[in-house]
Amino acid sequence: MAYLDKDKTELYNKVPTQLSFIGEMTTTATLGLDATTRATNSTTWSLVISDATGAKYIGNSGDLLTIFYKPGAGFGEYEASLQWAISGYAFSSIGSCIGRP
């Protein structure tokens, strides 16, 4: 967690969360999760860029999702980060993504 109005960061422990989307839509399974285990409130996703480092999506709640993979990669598990900001704080979750890029 980073404070947007101070030169300060601190560790923010959060329970593991989940996100699943197909095409540009968050799945109903994700949306049905409790707010403490749902990674985001975004319901739609827009691909911003797909390049040699992976893909970057923006959710309609302002989230930035980055999935790291190599071009031509098939089904597998990939490193991912989800970033968002609320009320003077910026957050980043690091995890993994399973699927086909």
C-alpha positions in Angstrom: 0.0 0.0 0.0 1.3 3.4 -0.9 0.0 6.7 0.5 -0.8 9.1 -2.3 -0.4 12.2 -0.1 2.7 11.1 1.8 6.1 9.7 1.0 5.2 6.4 2.7 4.5 2.8 1.9 3.6 -0.1 4.1 2.8 -3.8 3.8 -1.0 -4.4 3.5 -1.9 -8.0 4.3 -5.0 -9.2 2.5 -6.5 -12.7 2.3 -6.0 -14.4 -1.1 -8.5 -13.1 -3.7 -9.8 -14.4 -6.9 -10.7 -13.0 -10.3 -11.9 -14.8 -13.4 -12.9 -13.2 -16.7 -13.7 -14.6 -20.1 -13.4 -12.3 -23.1 -14.1 -8.9 -21.6 -16.5 -9.9 -18.9 -15.9 -10.9 -15.2 -17.4 -14.2 -14.6 -20.5 -14.6 -12.4 -18.5 -16.9 -10.2 -16.2 -14.0 -9.3 -19.0 -11.5 -8.9 -20.7 -13.9 -6.5 -17.7 -14.0 -4.2 -17.7 -12.2 -0.8 -16.0 -8.8 -1.1 -13.1 -10.0 1.0 -12.2 -12.7 -1.5 -13.3 -11.0 -4.8 -10.2 -9.3 -6.2 -12.1 -6.5 -7.9 -15.5 -5.0 -8.5 -14.8 -4.5 -12.2 -17.3 -6.2 -14.4 -15.8 -5.5 -17.8 -12.1 -5.5 -19.0 -10.5 -3.7 -21.9 -7.2 -4.8 -23.4 -4.9 -1.8 -23.5 -1.8 -3.4 -24.9 -0.4 -6.8 -25.7 3.3 -6.9 -26.4 6.5 -8.9 -25.7 6.1 -8.7 -21.9 2.4 -9.7 -21.7 -1.0 -8.0 -21.6 -2.4 -5.1 -19.8 -6.1 -4.7 -19.1 -8.2 -1.9 -17.5 -11.3 -2.8 -15.6 -14.3 -0.5 -15.5 -13.6 0.2 -11.8 -10.2 1.6 -12.7 -8.1 -1.5 -11.9 -5.0 -2.2 -13.9 -4.3 -5.9 -14.5 -1.0 -7.0 -16.0 -0.4 -10.6 -17.0 3.2 -11.5 -17.8 3.8 -14.0 -20.6 5.9 -14.5 -23.8 4.3 -14.1 -27.2 2.9 -17.4 -28.5 2.5 -18.8 -25.0 -0.2 -21.4 -24.6 -2.3 -22.5 -21.7 -0.4 -22.2 -18.4 0.2 -20.3 -15.2 1.5 -16.8 -15.5 2.6 -14.1 -13.0 0.1 -11.3 -12.7 -0.4 -8.0 -10.8 -3.5 -6.1 -10.0 -3.3 -2.4 -9.1 -6.0 -0.1 -7.8 -6.4 3.1 -5.8 -9.0 4.4 -3.3 -9.3 7.3 -1.0 -5.7 8.5 -0.9 -4.1 5.0 -1.1 -2.7 2.9 -4.0 -2.6 -0.9 -3.8 -0.9 -3.6 -5.7 -1.6 -7.4 -5.5 0.9 -9.9 -6.9 -0.3 -13.4 -7.9 -0.8 -15.8 -10.7 -3.1 -16.2 -13.6 -4.1 -19.5 -15.1 -5.4 -19.6 -18.7 -4.6 -19.0 -22.3 -3.3 -15.5 -23.1 
